Amino acid sequence: MPELVRVRFLPDNLLVEAPKGTSLQAIVDHAGADITFGCRGGSCGTCRVRILRGLENCSPMGGEERDFLRGMEADADQRLACQIRLLGDVDVEYLGVGL
Ligand code: FES
Protein backbone atom coordinates (compact mmCIF):
# COMPACT_ATOMS: atom_id res chain seq x y z
CA MET A 1 0.00 0.00 0.00
CA PRO A 2 1.46 3.38 -0.92
CA GLU A 3 1.71 5.97 1.80
CA LEU A 4 -1.13 8.49 1.53
CA VAL A 5 -1.04 12.26 1.85
CA ARG A 6 -4.01 14.47 2.71
CA VAL A 7 -4.80 17.68 0.89
CA ARG A 8 -7.33 20.11 2.31
CA PHE A 9 -8.63 22.68 -0.16
CA LEU A 10 -9.82 25.92 1.38
CA PRO A 11 -12.14 27.75 1.66
CA ASP A 12 -14.29 24.81 0.50
CA ASN A 13 -12.79 22.52 3.17
CA LEU A 14 -12.59 19.69 0.62
CA LEU A 15 -10.35 16.89 1.95
CA VAL A 16 -8.71 14.50 -0.52
CA GLU A 17 -6.26 11.61 -0.05
CA ALA A 18 -3.73 10.56 -2.66
CA PRO A 19 -0.54 8.48 -2.83
CA LYS A 20 2.58 10.30 -1.66
CA GLY A 21 4.39 11.84 -4.63
CA THR A 22 1.21 12.60 -6.60
CA SER A 23 1.15 15.95 -8.39
CA LEU A 24 -1.20 18.53 -6.92
CA GLN A 25 -2.44 19.11 -10.46
CA ALA A 26 -3.59 15.48 -10.74
CA ILE A 27 -5.32 15.66 -7.37
CA VAL A 28 -7.16 18.86 -8.34
CA ASP A 29 -8.27 17.35 -11.64
CA HIS A 30 -9.40 14.12 -10.00
CA ALA A 31 -11.22 15.74 -7.08
CA GLY A 32 -12.71 18.65 -9.01
CA ALA A 33 -11.20 21.12 -6.55
CA ASP A 34 -11.70 24.79 -7.31
CA ILE A 35 -8.28 25.62 -8.80
CA THR A 36 -7.99 26.77 -12.41
CA PHE A 37 -5.02 25.88 -14.62
CA GLY A 38 -3.79 27.69 -17.68
CA CYS A 39 -0.41 26.72 -19.12
CA ARG A 40 0.24 23.84 -16.68
CA GLY A 41 3.90 24.66 -17.18
CA GLY A 42 4.76 27.19 -14.47
CA SER A 43 4.63 30.32 -16.58
CA CYS A 44 1.14 31.89 -16.38
CA GLY A 45 0.30 32.06 -12.65
CA THR A 46 -3.34 31.03 -13.10
CA CYS A 47 -2.87 28.19 -10.60
CA ARG A 48 -1.15 30.25 -7.87
CA VAL A 49 -1.97 28.99 -4.38
CA ARG A 50 -1.08 29.75 -0.79
CA ILE A 51 0.14 26.76 1.21
CA LEU A 52 -1.45 27.41 4.59
CA ARG A 53 0.09 24.32 6.19
CA GLY A 54 2.74 21.86 5.03
CA LEU A 55 4.90 24.05 2.80
CA GLU A 56 7.76 21.69 3.68
CA ASN A 57 5.72 18.81 2.23
CA CYS A 58 5.77 20.31 -1.28
CA SER A 59 8.45 19.33 -3.80
CA PRO A 60 11.18 21.98 -4.17
CA MET A 61 10.66 24.83 -6.64
CA GLY A 62 12.18 24.62 -10.07
CA GLY A 63 13.81 27.63 -11.67
CA GLU A 64 10.83 28.63 -13.78
CA GLU A 65 8.43 28.63 -10.84
CA ARG A 66 10.89 30.53 -8.67
CA ASP A 67 11.44 33.16 -11.35
CA PHE A 68 7.72 33.59 -11.93
CA LEU A 69 6.84 33.99 -8.25
CA ARG A 70 9.78 36.33 -7.67
CA GLY A 71 8.66 38.41 -10.63
CA MET A 72 5.27 38.98 -9.02
CA GLU A 73 6.79 39.48 -5.56
CA ALA A 74 4.74 36.62 -4.17
CA ASP A 75 4.95 35.77 -0.47
CA ALA A 76 7.16 32.83 0.52
CA ASP A 77 4.13 30.61 1.22
CA GLN A 78 2.88 30.88 -2.36
CA ARG A 79 3.42 28.21 -5.02
CA LEU A 80 2.18 27.27 -8.46
CA ALA A 81 -0.15 24.30 -8.10
CA CYS A 82 0.87 22.86 -11.47
CA GLN A 83 4.47 22.50 -10.28
CA ILE A 84 4.03 20.70 -6.96
CA ARG A 85 4.34 17.06 -6.00
CA LEU A 86 3.11 16.24 -2.53
CA LEU A 87 5.39 14.53 -0.05
CA GLY A 88 3.09 15.02 2.96
CA ASP A 89 -0.12 16.69 4.14
CA VAL A 90 -0.95 20.24 3.02
CA ASP A 91 -3.71 22.83 3.31
CA VAL A 92 -4.11 24.82 0.09
CA GLU A 93 -5.93 28.07 -0.66
CA TYR A 94 -6.46 29.13 -4.26
CA LEU A 95 -5.30 32.65 -5.17
CA GLY A 96 -5.06 32.76 -8.96
CA VAL A 97 -3.37 35.54 -10.89
CA GLY A 98 -4.73 38.48 -8.85
CA LEU A 99 -3.02 40.00 -5.84
S1 FES B 1 -1.16 26.69 -14.84
FE1 FES B 1 0.19 28.23 -15.59
S2 FES B 1 1.57 28.43 -13.95
FE2 FES B 1 0.34 26.76 -13.33
Residues whose N, C-alpha, C, O or C-beta is under 5 A from the ligand:
A	BS01	FES	F37 G38 C39 R40 G41 G42 S43 C44 G45 T46 C47 L80 C82
